Protein backbone atom coordinates (compact mmCIF):
# COMPACT_ATOMS: atom_id res chain seq x y z
CA UNK A 1 0.00 0.00 0.00
CA UNK A 2 1.22 3.51 -0.75
CA UNK A 3 1.65 6.29 1.77
CA UNK A 4 -1.64 7.84 0.65
CA UNK A 5 -3.85 8.54 3.65
CA UNK A 6 -7.08 6.67 4.29
CA UNK A 7 -10.51 7.59 5.57
CA UNK A 8 -11.51 5.41 8.50
CA UNK A 9 -14.92 5.36 10.14
CA UNK A 10 -14.89 4.28 13.78
CA UNK A 11 -17.64 3.03 16.07
CA UNK A 12 -16.08 3.24 19.52
CA UNK A 13 -17.60 2.11 22.81
CA UNK A 14 -18.00 5.01 25.24
CA UNK A 15 -18.95 4.33 28.87
CA UNK A 16 -18.42 6.59 31.88
CA UNK A 17 -17.89 3.77 34.39
CA UNK A 18 -18.95 0.20 35.13
CA UNK A 19 -22.32 1.32 36.49
CA UNK A 20 -23.23 3.58 33.57
CA UNK A 21 -24.88 2.61 30.33
CA UNK A 22 -22.50 2.67 27.39
CA UNK A 23 -22.99 3.10 23.67
CA UNK A 24 -21.12 3.07 20.38
CA UNK A 25 -20.12 6.55 19.20
CA UNK A 26 -19.26 7.35 15.58
CA UNK A 27 -16.03 9.08 14.61
CA UNK A 28 -14.41 9.68 11.22
CA UNK A 29 -10.72 10.25 10.49
CA UNK A 30 -9.87 11.47 6.98
CA UNK A 31 -6.08 11.45 7.23
CA UNK A 32 -5.00 8.06 8.56
CA UNK A 33 -1.54 7.01 7.45
CA UNK A 34 -1.45 3.29 6.60
CA UNK A 35 1.84 2.96 8.50
CA UNK A 36 0.24 4.08 11.77
CA UNK A 37 -0.32 1.46 14.42
CA UNK A 38 -3.88 1.03 15.65
CA UNK A 39 -3.04 2.88 18.86
CA UNK A 40 -1.33 5.70 16.96
CA UNK A 41 -4.55 6.06 15.03
CA UNK A 42 -6.36 6.43 18.37
CA UNK A 43 -3.80 9.03 19.46
CA UNK A 44 -4.61 10.92 16.27
CA UNK A 45 -8.33 10.66 17.02
CA UNK A 46 -7.86 11.94 20.57
CA UNK A 47 -5.74 14.89 19.42
CA UNK A 48 -8.51 15.80 17.01
CA UNK A 49 -11.19 15.48 19.71
CA UNK A 50 -9.28 17.59 22.23
CA UNK A 51 -8.69 20.33 19.67
CA UNK A 52 -12.44 20.37 19.13
CA UNK A 53 -13.03 20.64 22.89
CA UNK A 54 -14.49 17.13 23.08
CA UNK A 55 -13.70 14.32 25.51
CA UNK A 56 -11.03 11.90 24.25
CA UNK A 57 -11.47 8.15 24.16
CA UNK A 58 -9.92 6.35 27.14
CA UNK A 59 -7.86 3.31 26.17
CA UNK A 60 -5.16 1.34 27.95
CA UNK A 61 -1.59 1.09 26.71
CA UNK A 62 2.00 1.09 27.90
CA UNK A 63 4.94 -0.43 26.02
CA UNK A 64 3.46 -0.38 22.51
CA UNK A 65 5.87 -3.17 21.66
CA UNK A 66 3.53 -6.14 22.07
CA UNK A 67 4.96 -7.30 25.39
CA UNK A 68 2.99 -5.63 28.21
CA UNK A 69 -0.55 -6.81 27.39
CA UNK A 70 -2.21 -3.47 28.12
CA UNK A 71 -3.66 -2.77 24.67
CA UNK A 72 -6.80 -4.82 25.19
CA UNK A 73 -9.40 -4.02 22.52
CA UNK A 74 -12.04 -5.94 20.62
CA UNK A 75 -11.60 -4.82 17.01
CA UNK A 76 -14.45 -5.82 14.70
CA UNK A 77 -15.37 -8.56 17.15
CA UNK A 78 -11.86 -10.02 17.36
CA UNK A 79 -9.56 -9.70 20.34
CA UNK A 80 -6.64 -7.49 19.23
CA UNK A 81 -8.01 -7.39 15.69
CA UNK A 82 -7.68 -9.44 12.50
CA UNK A 83 -3.91 -9.97 12.40
CA UNK A 84 -2.87 -13.33 13.87
CA UNK A 85 -0.31 -13.34 16.70
CA UNK A 86 -0.42 -9.55 16.92
CA UNK A 87 -1.32 -7.31 19.87
CA UNK A 88 -3.41 -4.22 19.10
CA UNK A 89 -0.41 -1.94 19.55
CA UNK A 90 1.45 -3.81 16.81
CA UNK A 91 -1.51 -3.92 14.42
CA UNK A 92 -1.02 -1.43 11.59
CA UNK A 93 -3.64 0.43 9.63
CA UNK A 94 -2.34 -1.03 6.35
CA UNK A 95 -4.29 -4.15 7.27
CA UNK A 96 -7.47 -2.14 6.76
CA UNK A 97 -8.84 -0.47 3.63
CA UNK A 98 -9.76 3.08 2.75
CA UNK A 99 -13.35 3.75 3.81
CA UNK A 100 -13.54 0.85 6.29
CA UNK A 101 -15.85 1.06 9.29
CA UNK A 102 -14.17 -0.43 12.37
CA UNK A 103 -16.03 -1.30 15.58
CA UNK A 104 -13.89 -1.03 18.73
CA UNK A 105 -15.10 -2.34 22.10
CA UNK A 106 -13.59 -3.28 25.47
CA UNK A 107 -13.11 -6.82 26.76
CA UNK A 108 -16.46 -8.24 27.82
CA UNK A 109 -16.20 -10.35 30.97
CA UNK A 110 -17.74 -10.22 34.44
CA UNK A 111 -14.27 -10.49 35.98
CA UNK A 112 -13.04 -7.52 33.87
CA UNK A 113 -15.35 -4.63 34.89
CA UNK A 114 -15.20 -1.56 32.67
CA UNK A 115 -13.32 1.38 34.18
CA UNK A 116 -14.09 3.81 31.36
CA UNK A 117 -14.63 3.50 27.61
CA UNK A 118 -12.17 0.84 26.39
CA UNK A 119 -10.34 0.43 29.72
CA UNK A 120 -11.15 -2.60 31.87
CA UNK A 121 -9.91 -3.65 35.29
CA UNK A 122 -7.75 -6.77 34.84
CA UNK A 123 -6.60 -6.93 38.46
CA UNK A 124 -8.25 -10.35 38.70
CA UNK A 125 -5.20 -11.66 36.85
CA UNK A 126 -2.95 -10.04 39.44
CA UNK A 127 -4.78 -11.83 42.24
CA UNK A 128 -4.42 -15.17 40.45
CA UNK A 129 -0.68 -14.53 40.23
CA UNK A 130 -0.54 -13.48 43.88
CA UNK A 131 -2.15 -16.80 44.80
CA UNK A 132 0.83 -18.78 43.56
CA UNK A 133 2.38 -17.59 40.32
CA UNK A 134 5.86 -17.26 41.72
CA UNK A 135 8.67 -19.14 43.49
CA UNK A 136 8.86 -18.17 47.17
CA UNK A 137 11.23 -20.80 48.59
CA UNK A 138 14.59 -19.62 49.87
CA UNK A 139 16.88 -20.28 46.93
CA UNK A 140 19.91 -18.60 48.51
CA UNK A 141 22.29 -16.43 46.55
CA UNK A 142 21.98 -15.98 42.81
CA UNK A 143 23.45 -18.86 40.86
CA UNK A 144 24.73 -19.07 37.33
CA UNK A 145 21.99 -19.56 34.77
CA UNK A 146 23.46 -22.89 33.69
CA UNK A 147 24.03 -24.26 37.20
CA UNK A 148 20.80 -26.30 37.16
CA UNK A 149 20.73 -28.69 34.17
CA UNK A 150 17.39 -28.47 32.38
CA UNK A 151 16.67 -30.49 29.23
CA UNK A 152 16.26 -28.18 26.26
CA UNK A 153 12.84 -29.64 25.48
CA UNK A 154 11.58 -28.73 28.96
CA UNK A 155 13.19 -25.30 28.86
CA UNK A 156 11.61 -24.55 25.48
CA UNK A 157 8.15 -25.60 26.67
CA UNK A 158 8.47 -23.52 29.84
CA UNK A 159 9.63 -20.51 27.85
CA UNK A 160 6.70 -20.81 25.43
CA UNK A 161 4.28 -20.68 28.36
CA UNK A 162 6.22 -17.84 29.99
CA UNK A 163 5.63 -15.62 26.96
CA UNK A 164 2.05 -15.01 28.16
CA UNK A 165 1.64 -11.24 28.56
CA UNK A 166 -1.61 -11.38 30.56
CA UNK A 167 -3.55 -9.27 28.09
CA UNK A 168 -6.85 -11.08 28.64
CA UNK A 169 -7.61 -11.78 24.98
CA UNK A 170 -8.23 -15.42 25.94
CA UNK A 171 -10.95 -14.34 28.35
CA UNK A 172 -12.52 -11.89 25.89
CA UNK A 173 -12.68 -14.49 23.10
CA UNK A 174 -13.96 -17.38 25.22
CA UNK A 175 -17.76 -17.93 25.18
CA UNK A 176 -17.44 -18.76 28.89
CA UNK A 177 -15.05 -15.90 29.73
CA UNK A 178 -12.60 -18.50 30.98
CA UNK A 179 -9.13 -17.56 32.19
CA UNK A 180 -7.90 -21.13 31.81
CA UNK A 181 -5.28 -20.37 29.15
CA UNK A 182 -3.76 -17.57 31.22
CA UNK A 183 -3.79 -19.56 34.47
CA UNK A 184 -2.69 -22.73 32.73
CA UNK A 185 0.30 -20.99 31.13
CA UNK A 186 1.41 -19.55 34.46
CA UNK A 187 1.11 -22.92 36.21
CA UNK A 188 2.69 -24.94 33.39
CA UNK A 189 5.61 -22.54 33.16
CA UNK A 190 6.78 -23.59 36.63
CA UNK A 191 5.63 -27.21 36.32
CA UNK A 192 8.22 -27.71 33.57
CA UNK A 193 11.12 -26.30 35.58
CA UNK A 194 12.90 -27.71 38.65
CA UNK A 195 12.63 -24.31 40.35
CA UNK A 196 8.87 -24.76 40.48
CA UNK A 197 8.90 -28.20 42.05
CA UNK A 198 8.90 -27.33 45.81
CA UNK A 199 5.55 -25.50 45.66
CA UNK A 200 4.07 -27.37 42.72
CA UNK A 201 0.96 -28.76 44.41
CA UNK A 202 0.16 -25.67 46.44
CA UNK A 203 0.60 -23.45 43.40
CA UNK A 204 -1.79 -25.34 41.15
CA UNK A 205 -4.56 -25.57 43.73
CA UNK A 206 -4.25 -21.97 44.90
CA UNK A 207 -4.23 -20.45 41.42
CA UNK A 208 -7.10 -22.53 40.05
CA UNK A 209 -9.21 -21.85 43.14
CA UNK A 210 -8.50 -18.11 42.86
CA UNK A 211 -9.46 -18.18 39.19
CA UNK A 212 -12.84 -19.64 40.13
CA UNK A 213 -13.28 -17.15 42.95
CA UNK A 214 -12.75 -14.24 40.55
CA UNK A 215 -15.80 -15.28 38.54
CA UNK A 216 -14.17 -16.58 35.37
CA UNK A 217 -16.04 -19.33 33.54
CA UNK A 218 -14.80 -22.86 32.96
CA UNK A 219 -13.10 -24.11 29.81
CA UNK A 220 -15.27 -25.95 27.28
CA UNK A 221 -12.47 -26.57 24.76
CA UNK A 222 -13.67 -24.10 22.13
CA UNK A 223 -9.99 -23.14 21.61
CA UNK A 224 -10.94 -19.53 20.82
CA UNK A 225 -8.32 -18.53 23.40
CA UNK A 226 -5.52 -20.14 21.42
CA UNK A 227 -6.77 -18.59 18.18
CA UNK A 228 -6.58 -15.01 19.47
CA UNK A 229 -3.55 -15.24 21.76
CA UNK A 230 -0.98 -12.71 20.50
CA UNK A 231 1.79 -15.04 21.73
CA UNK A 232 0.18 -18.17 20.22
CA UNK A 233 0.18 -20.08 23.51
CA UNK A 234 -1.17 -23.60 23.04
CA UNK A 235 -4.23 -24.90 24.84
CA UNK A 236 -2.03 -27.77 26.03
CA UNK A 237 -1.40 -25.36 28.91
CA UNK A 238 -4.97 -25.96 30.02
CA UNK A 239 -4.47 -29.74 29.98
CA UNK A 240 -1.31 -29.31 32.05
CA UNK A 241 -3.19 -27.10 34.52
CA UNK A 242 -5.90 -29.72 34.95
CA UNK A 243 -3.38 -32.48 35.52
CA UNK A 244 -1.52 -30.38 38.06
CA UNK A 245 -4.74 -29.53 39.89
CA UNK A 246 -5.93 -33.15 40.09
CA UNK A 247 -2.52 -34.25 41.35
CA UNK A 248 -2.61 -31.52 43.99
CA UNK A 249 -5.97 -32.76 45.21
CA UNK A 250 -5.31 -36.50 45.32
CA UNK A 251 -1.57 -37.13 45.52
C-alpha positions in Angstrom: 0.0 0.0 0.0 1.2 3.5 -0.8 1.6 6.3 1.8 -1.6 7.8 0.7 -3.9 8.5 3.7 -7.1 6.7 4.3 -10.5 7.6 5.6 -11.5 5.4 8.5 -14.9 5.4 10.1 -14.9 4.3 13.8 -17.6 3.0 16.1 -16.1 3.2 19.5 -17.6 2.1 22.8 -18.0 5.0 25.2 -18.9 4.3 28.9 -18.4 6.6 31.9 -17.9 3.8 34.4 -18.9 0.2 35.1 -22.3 1.3 36.5 -23.2 3.6 33.6 -24.9 2.6 30.3 -22.5 2.7 27.4 -23.0 3.1 23.7 -21.1 3.1 20.4 -20.1 6.6 19.2 -19.3 7.4 15.6 -16.0 9.1 14.6 -14.4 9.7 11.2 -10.7 10.3 10.5 -9.9 11.5 7.0 -6.1 11.5 7.2 -5.0 8.1 8.6 -1.5 7.0 7.5 -1.4 3.3 6.6 1.8 3.0 8.5 0.2 4.1 11.8 -0.3 1.5 14.4 -3.9 1.0 15.6 -3.0 2.9 18.9 -1.3 5.7 17.0 -4.6 6.1 15.0 -6.4 6.4 18.4 -3.8 9.0 19.5 -4.6 10.9 16.3 -8.3 10.7 17.0 -7.9 11.9 20.6 -5.7 14.9 19.4 -8.5 15.8 17.0 -11.2 15.5 19.7 -9.3 17.6 22.2 -8.7 20.3 19.7 -12.4 20.4 19.1 -13.0 20.6 22.9 -14.5 17.1 23.1 -13.7 14.3 25.5 -11.0 11.9 24.3 -11.5 8.1 24.2 -9.9 6.4 27.1 -7.9 3.3 26.2 -5.2 1.3 28.0 -1.6 1.1 26.7 2.0 1.1 27.9 4.9 -0.4 26.0 3.5 -0.4 22.5 5.9 -3.2 21.7 3.5 -6.1 22.1 5.0 -7.3 25.4 3.0 -5.6 28.2 -0.5 -6.8 27.4 -2.2 -3.5 28.1 -3.7 -2.8 24.7 -6.8 -4.8 25.2 -9.4 -4.0 22.5 -12.0 -5.9 20.6 -11.6 -4.8 17.0 -14.4 -5.8 14.7 -15.4 -8.6 17.1 -11.9 -10.0 17.4 -9.6 -9.7 20.3 -6.6 -7.5 19.2 -8.0 -7.4 15.7 -7.7 -9.4 12.5 -3.9 -10.0 12.4 -2.9 -13.3 13.9 -0.3 -13.3 16.7 -0.4 -9.5 16.9 -1.3 -7.3 19.9 -3.4 -4.2 19.1 -0.4 -1.9 19.6 1.4 -3.8 16.8 -1.5 -3.9 14.4 -1.0 -1.4 11.6 -3.6 0.4 9.6 -2.3 -1.0 6.3 -4.3 -4.1 7.3 -7.5 -2.1 6.8 -8.8 -0.5 3.6 -9.8 3.1 2.8 -13.4 3.7 3.8 -13.5 0.9 6.3 -15.8 1.1 9.3 -14.2 -0.4 12.4 -16.0 -1.3 15.6 -13.9 -1.0 18.7 -15.1 -2.3 22.1 -13.6 -3.3 25.5 -13.1 -6.8 26.8 -16.5 -8.2 27.8 -16.2 -10.3 31.0 -17.7 -10.2 34.4 -14.3 -10.5 36.0 -13.0 -7.5 33.9 -15.3 -4.6 34.9 -15.2 -1.6 32.7 -13.3 1.4 34.2 -14.1 3.8 31.4 -14.6 3.5 27.6 -12.2 0.8 26.4 -10.3 0.4 29.7 -11.1 -2.6 31.9 -9.9 -3.6 35.3 -7.8 -6.8 34.8 -6.6 -6.9 38.5 -8.3 -10.4 38.7 -5.2 -11.7 36.8 -3.0 -10.0 39.4 -4.8 -11.8 42.2 -4.4 -15.2 40.4 -0.7 -14.5 40.2 -0.5 -13.5 43.9 -2.1 -16.8 44.8 0.8 -18.8 43.6 2.4 -17.6 40.3 5.9 -17.3 41.7 8.7 -19.1 43.5 8.9 -18.2 47.2 11.2 -20.8 48.6 14.6 -19.6 49.9 16.9 -20.3 46.9 19.9 -18.6 48.5 22.3 -16.4 46.5 22.0 -16.0 42.8 23.4 -18.9 40.9 24.7 -19.1 37.3 22.0 -19.6 34.8 23.5 -22.9 33.7 24.0 -24.3 37.2 20.8 -26.3 37.2 20.7 -28.7 34.2 17.4 -28.5 32.4 16.7 -30.5 29.2 16.3 -28.2 26.3 12.8 -29.6 25.5 11.6 -28.7 29.0 13.2 -25.3 28.9 11.6 -24.5 25.5 8.1 -25.6 26.7 8.5 -23.5 29.8 9.6 -20.5 27.8 6.7 -20.8 25.4 4.3 -20.7 28.4 6.2 -17.8 30.0 5.6 -15.6 27.0 2.0 -15.0 28.2 1.6 -11.2 28.6 -1.6 -11.4 30.6 -3.5 -9.3 28.1 -6.8 -11.1 28.6 -7.6 -11.8 25.0 -8.2 -15.4 25.9 -10.9 -14.3 28.4 -12.5 -11.9 25.9 -12.7 -14.5 23.1 -14.0 -17.4 25.2 -17.8 -17.9 25.2 -17.4 -18.8 28.9 -15.1 -15.9 29.7 -12.6 -18.5 31.0 -9.1 -17.6 32.2 -7.9 -21.1 31.8 -5.3 -20.4 29.2 -3.8 -17.6 31.2 -3.8 -19.6 34.5 -2.7 -22.7 32.7 0.3 -21.0 31.1 1.4 -19.5 34.5 1.1 -22.9 36.2 2.7 -24.9 33.4 5.6 -22.5 33.2 6.8 -23.6 36.6 5.6 -27.2 36.3 8.2 -27.7 33.6 11.1 -26.3 35.6 12.9 -27.7 38.6 12.6 -24.3 40.4 8.9 -24.8 40.5 8.9 -28.2 42.0 8.9 -27.3 45.8 5.6 -25.5 45.7 4.1 -27.4 42.7 1.0 -28.8 44.4 0.2 -25.7 46.4 0.6 -23.5 43.4 -1.8 -25.3 41.2 -4.6 -25.6 43.7 -4.3 -22.0 44.9 -4.2 -20.4 41.4 -7.1 -22.5 40.0 -9.2 -21.8 43.1 -8.5 -18.1 42.9 -9.5 -18.2 39.2 -12.8 -19.6 40.1 -13.3 -17.1 43.0 -12.7 -14.2 40.5 -15.8 -15.3 38.5 -14.2 -16.6 35.4 -16.0 -19.3 33.5 -14.8 -22.9 33.0 -13.1 -24.1 29.8 -15.3 -26.0 27.3 -12.5 -26.6 24.8 -13.7 -24.1 22.1 -10.0 -23.1 21.6 -10.9 -19.5 20.8 -8.3 -18.5 23.4 -5.5 -20.1 21.4 -6.8 -18.6 18.2 -6.6 -15.0 19.5 -3.5 -15.2 21.8 -1.0 -12.7 20.5 1.8 -15.0 21.7 0.2 -18.2 20.2 0.2 -20.1 23.5 -1.2 -23.6 23.0 -4.2 -24.9 24.8 -2.0 -27.8 26.0 -1.4 -25.4 28.9 -5.0 -26.0 30.0 -4.5 -29.7 30.0 -1.3 -29.3 32.1 -3.2 -27.1 34.5 -5.9 -29.7 35.0 -3.4 -32.5 35.5 -1.5 -30.4 38.1 -4.7 -29.5 39.9 -5.9 -33.2 40.1 -2.5 -34.3 41.4 -2.6 -31.5 44.0 -6.0 -32.8 45.2 -5.3 -36.5 45.3 -1.6 -37.1 45.5 
